[in-house]
Amino acid sequence: MDPVEKLAISSRETAFEADGLPLAARMNSLAGGLKPSVISRRYGDPDKVHRVHSDGHDFHIHLAASGGGRQLPLLKAMLTSACELNCNYCPFRAGRDFHRVTFQPEELAQTFFAAHRSGFVEGLFLSTGIFAGGANTQNKLLKTAEILRKKLNYRGYLHLKIMPGAERGQVLQAMKLADRISTNLEVPNASCLQKLAPQKAFEEELVTPLQWAQDIRRTLPAHLGWSGRWPSTTTQFVVGPAGETDLELLSTVDNLNHQTGLQRAYFETFSPVEGTPMENYPPEDPQRKVRLYQASFLLRDYGFDLEELPFTLVGNLPKERDPKVAYADQVIRGNPIEVNKADRSELMRVPGIGPRGADQILKARRSSSIRELGQLRRFGILTERAAPYITLNGSAPSKQLSLF
């Protein structure tokens, strides 16, 4: 099969993998990215996966945020869609009847690099099915990355997947080549993993590489990493089929944030795949994923403790409300936050106020008190959301309509 056709097929098959650029890459001029006007002209709606026709084939392109309103056209590809594991939900599981494609490292590197030089894609997310063990598979991924970086002098964004069973030295090598690395935990604990992927070991094969990466960042100089910095780490969960609760998922995310320096957790709601043992399971409600993302950002960026999140008695988040609003209704509405006295942590618990807004309030308070909603609005604060939960100099703020 023509390698360009194989790459096009691979780009369509990896739509389930999640990625967004790490902060360091967003700040790095090498990460590039396109202006919104260029994205709109070339790809259309920036919130969708885009189909790009090139060399007679349709490629699926994903747009990852790269800072400053720019987005990076990202190709997701697999060395092979063949896999020796039999994960119960996975479209690539061993024995499932579908057409699979396989690359050699040189072939994939050269084919992607040609696509990159043609201009329709600027970054690569590289994963694979597992063959002849995780360590052998990881070597093939590393070989592909080395060809790109050292032989073809590719300087663009590269995300490398770490395979179950990879060794510490391989994780270090990946960190010297990639802007981001990741493992797919898929579930929050070992008991759930038995339902989804019984051939994998949760702690030894999935969590340990994230711990190794954090140890490497702490003990080895950053100049050894790609572009003089160590890559960020992420993971992904499949939400729904293992019967896990939101509390279980977010407990694991919170632990990883603190223990491994995880930059982000991605959540993909389960959708059944024909020809797998879970083909008759019901699909998960996409709204659950929305609430999990919102809650994970509260833990990572807003200083919330896990115990503050508004879980129901069965351990899930309410789907009908933003978890920050649900928390504020329970805790703040009856005892509003005084904007002119609250510290940064207290301010960030108010709906409509984020880290930047809290910093702007603290800066403004050094010169004068804040007396009206219009001042908060100029700081980028969503005053319609914040007003029910705050006071200004001891009084509930009066509603003020914007003239613009």
JOBELSUL-V426230 format. One record per backbone hydrogen bond with DSSP energy under -1.0 kcal/mol. CO is the residue of the C=O (numbers start at 0). NH is the residue of the N-H. E is the energy in kcal/mol with one decimal. If there is no record, write none. Layout:
co=CO nh=NH e=E
co=CO nh=NH e=E
This chain:
co=1 nh=5 e=-2.1
co=2 nh=6 e=-2.3
co=3 nh=7 e=-2.1
co=4 nh=8 e=-2.4
co=5 nh=9 e=-2.6
co=6 nh=10 e=-2.2
co=7 nh=11 e=-1.3
co=8 nh=12 e=-1.8
co=9 nh=13 e=-1.2
co=13 nh=16 e=-1.5
co=21 nh=25 e=-2.1
co=22 nh=26 e=-1.8
co=27 nh=30 e=-1.8
co=28 nh=31 e=-1.1
co=33 nh=70 e=-1.8
co=34 nh=38 e=-2.5
co=35 nh=39 e=-2.8
co=36 nh=40 e=-1.9
co=37 nh=41 e=-2.6
co=38 nh=42 e=-3.4
co=38 nh=43 e=-1.1
co=44 nh=47 e=-1.2
co=49 nh=60 e=-3.5
co=51 nh=58 e=-3.2
co=53 nh=56 e=-2.0
co=56 nh=53 e=-2.8
co=58 nh=51 e=-3.0
co=60 nh=49 e=-2.9
co=61 nh=73 e=-3.9
co=63 nh=71 e=-3.5
co=66 nh=69 e=-1.9
co=69 nh=65 e=-2.3
co=70 nh=33 e=-3.0
co=71 nh=63 e=-2.3
co=72 nh=121 e=-2.8
co=72 nh=122 e=-1.6
co=73 nh=61 e=-2.8
co=74 nh=124 e=-2.7
co=76 nh=126 e=-2.5
co=78 nh=102 e=-3.4
co=79 nh=128 e=-2.5
co=84 nh=93 e=-3.2
co=87 nh=277 e=-1.3
co=89 nh=92 e=-1.3
co=92 nh=95 e=-1.6
co=95 nh=97 e=-1.1
co=100 nh=80 e=-2.2
co=103 nh=107 e=-2.4
co=104 nh=108 e=-2.5
co=105 nh=109 e=-2.5
co=106 nh=110 e=-2.1
co=107 nh=111 e=-2.8
co=108 nh=112 e=-2.4
co=109 nh=113 e=-2.0
co=110 nh=114 e=-1.8
co=111 nh=115 e=-2.8
co=112 nh=116 e=-2.5
co=113 nh=117 e=-1.4
co=115 nh=118 e=-1.1
co=122 nh=74 e=-2.7
co=123 nh=158 e=-2.5
co=124 nh=76 e=-2.7
co=125 nh=160 e=-1.9
co=126 nh=78 e=-1.9
co=129 nh=83 e=-2.5
co=132 nh=136 e=-2.1
co=133 nh=137 e=-2.5
co=134 nh=138 e=-1.9
co=135 nh=139 e=-1.4
co=136 nh=140 e=-1.8
co=137 nh=141 e=-2.7
co=138 nh=142 e=-2.4
co=139 nh=143 e=-2.0
co=140 nh=144 e=-2.2
co=141 nh=145 e=-2.7
co=142 nh=146 e=-2.1
co=143 nh=147 e=-2.0
co=144 nh=148 e=-2.8
co=145 nh=149 e=-2.9
co=146 nh=151 e=-2.4
co=147 nh=153 e=-3.3
co=156 nh=123 e=-2.1
co=157 nh=178 e=-2.7
co=157 nh=179 e=-1.4
co=158 nh=125 e=-3.1
co=159 nh=181 e=-1.4
co=162 nh=165 e=-2.0
co=166 nh=170 e=-1.8
co=167 nh=171 e=-2.3
co=168 nh=172 e=-2.1
co=169 nh=173 e=-2.4
co=170 nh=174 e=-2.0
co=173 nh=176 e=-1.3
co=173 nh=177 e=-2.0
co=174 nh=225 e=-1.4
co=178 nh=231 e=-1.3
co=179 nh=159 e=-2.4
co=180 nh=233 e=-1.3
co=181 nh=161 e=-3.3
co=184 nh=186 e=-1.5
co=185 nh=237 e=-2.3
co=188 nh=192 e=-1.8
co=189 nh=193 e=-1.5
co=191 nh=195 e=-1.1
co=192 nh=196 e=-3.4
co=195 nh=87 e=-2.4
co=196 nh=199 e=-2.0
co=200 nh=204 e=-1.8
co=201 nh=205 e=-1.2
co=201 nh=206 e=-2.0
co=202 nh=207 e=-2.3
co=206 nh=210 e=-1.6
co=207 nh=211 e=-2.7
co=208 nh=212 e=-2.2
co=209 nh=213 e=-1.8
co=210 nh=214 e=-2.3
co=211 nh=215 e=-2.6
co=212 nh=216 e=-2.3
co=213 nh=217 e=-1.8
co=214 nh=218 e=-1.9
co=215 nh=219 e=-2.3
co=220 nh=223 e=-1.7
co=221 nh=224 e=-2.0
co=224 nh=227 e=-1.9
co=225 nh=228 e=-1.4
co=231 nh=180 e=-2.3
co=232 nh=262 e=-2.7
co=233 nh=182 e=-1.5
co=234 nh=265 e=-2.5
co=235 nh=185 e=-2.9
co=236 nh=267 e=-2.7
co=238 nh=269 e=-2.5
co=239 nh=242 e=-1.6
co=244 nh=248 e=-2.2
co=245 nh=249 e=-2.9
co=246 nh=250 e=-2.1
co=247 nh=251 e=-1.9
co=248 nh=252 e=-2.2
co=249 nh=253 e=-2.6
co=250 nh=254 e=-2.2
co=251 nh=255 e=-2.5
co=252 nh=256 e=-2.6
co=253 nh=257 e=-1.8
co=254 nh=258 e=-3.0
co=255 nh=259 e=-2.3
co=255 nh=261 e=-1.5
co=263 nh=234 e=-1.5
co=265 nh=236 e=-2.5
co=267 nh=238 e=-2.7
co=269 nh=283 e=-2.4
co=272 nh=275 e=-1.2
co=275 nh=278 e=-1.9
co=277 nh=280 e=-1.6
co=284 nh=287 e=-1.7
co=285 nh=289 e=-1.3
co=286 nh=290 e=-2.0
co=287 nh=291 e=-2.1
co=288 nh=292 e=-2.4
co=289 nh=293 e=-2.3
co=290 nh=294 e=-2.5
co=291 nh=295 e=-2.5
co=292 nh=296 e=-2.0
co=293 nh=297 e=-1.6
co=294 nh=298 e=-1.8
co=295 nh=299 e=-2.3
co=296 nh=300 e=-3.1
co=297 nh=303 e=-2.1
co=304 nh=307 e=-1.7
co=305 nh=308 e=-1.3
co=308 nh=310 e=-2.0
co=311 nh=314 e=-1.9
co=314 nh=246 e=-2.6
co=315 nh=311 e=-3.3
co=321 nh=325 e=-2.5
co=322 nh=326 e=-2.3
co=323 nh=327 e=-2.4
co=324 nh=328 e=-2.6
co=325 nh=329 e=-1.5
co=326 nh=330 e=-2.5
co=327 nh=331 e=-1.5
co=327 nh=332 e=-2.6
co=331 nh=334 e=-1.9
co=336 nh=390 e=-2.3
co=337 nh=340 e=-1.8
co=337 nh=341 e=-2.4
co=342 nh=346 e=-2.4
co=343 nh=347 e=-2.1
co=345 nh=348 e=-1.1
co=346 nh=349 e=-1.7
co=349 nh=352 e=-2.1
co=351 nh=381 e=-1.7
co=353 nh=357 e=-2.7
co=354 nh=358 e=-2.1
co=355 nh=359 e=-2.3
co=356 nh=360 e=-2.2
co=357 nh=361 e=-2.3
co=358 nh=362 e=-2.2
co=359 nh=363 e=-2.5
co=360 nh=364 e=-2.2
co=362 nh=365 e=-1.0
co=363 nh=366 e=-1.4
co=363 nh=367 e=-1.7
co=371 nh=375 e=-1.0
co=372 nh=376 e=-2.7
co=373 nh=377 e=-1.6
co=375 nh=378 e=-1.0
co=375 nh=380 e=-1.8
co=376 nh=379 e=-1.7
co=380 nh=382 e=-1.5
co=381 nh=385 e=-1.9
co=382 nh=386 e=-2.6
co=385 nh=388 e=-2.3
co=386 nh=389 e=-1.2
co=388 nh=336 e=-2.6
co=390 nh=338 e=-2.3
co=391 nh=394 e=-1.3
co=394 nh=391 e=-3.1
